[in-house]
Amino acid sequence: MPRPVTDQALPLYLAEDAGAIADLSAVAGVDEVGRGPLAGDVVAAAVILDPATPVPGLTDSKKLSERRREALFGQIREQAVAFAIARASVAEIDRLNILQASLLAMTRAVRSLAAEPALVYVDGNRCPEWPYASRAIVKGDSRIAAIAAASILAKVTRDRELVALDARYPGYGLAQHKGYPTAVHLAALRAMGPTPVHRRSFGPVAALLKRER
């Protein structure tokens, strides 16, 4: 029976799954970032950590400073058995809805892993429809190391993309709020209207478009 790595702050697996895991190097975690923003893609990452080389300090990416996330981003990529980053586009979000787009992004991330996972831990309360053995874990990014690692890869990737979008669409403050519906963002939307990277199906953007007709 596998044993948790003692110097890993978060466990590699749940105790109830211990008997079903033959190889800790085949346990993946997947998480997404960007369900709430009004702009930008939803980004997901999947990670299989190497139990022989734990990454200290893993936790929910939102609890970490930007500097710490950036440092862990490189360390995770260097030490993981496998990792993959995927997305669902703004157009897919508007077409499918944000829940289905998030599940799609997570599916793409897991399917893109270079190693086949024997078990996938999914952050949240629902697993995508896929062929992998999996378990959904609410607040999993604070409970399972691989989900925490995935949350960091996804957040750093999406944050960098929103900084780049801010340069392309100045005036909205995308680099600061990352697309979330802050007062500054909503005021900019009212003043300048939505950009091509805004989600037309989200309430504040849809309301503006309706008034413009």
Sequence and secondary structure as in RCSB ss.txt:
>XXXX:A:sequence
MPRPVTDQALPLYLAEDAGAIADLSAVAGVDEVGRGPLAGDVVAAAVILDPATPVPGLTDSKKLSERRREALFGQ
IREQAVAFAIARASVAEIDRLNILQASLLAMTRAVRSLAAEPALVYVDGNRCPEWPYASRAIVKGDSRIAAIAAA
SILAKVTRDRELVALDARYPGYGLAQHKGYPTAVHLAALRAMGPTPVHRRSFGPVAALLKRER
>XXXX:A:secstr
     TT SS SS GGGGGG S GGGEEEEEEE SS SBS EEEEEEE  TTS  TT   GGGS HHHHHHHHHH
HHHH SEEEEEEE HHHHHHH HHHHHHHHHHHHHHT SS  SEEEEESS   SSSS EEEETTGGGT HHHHHH
HHHHHHHHHHHHHHHHHHSTTS HHHHTT   HHHHHHHHHH   TTB TTSHHHHHHHHHH 
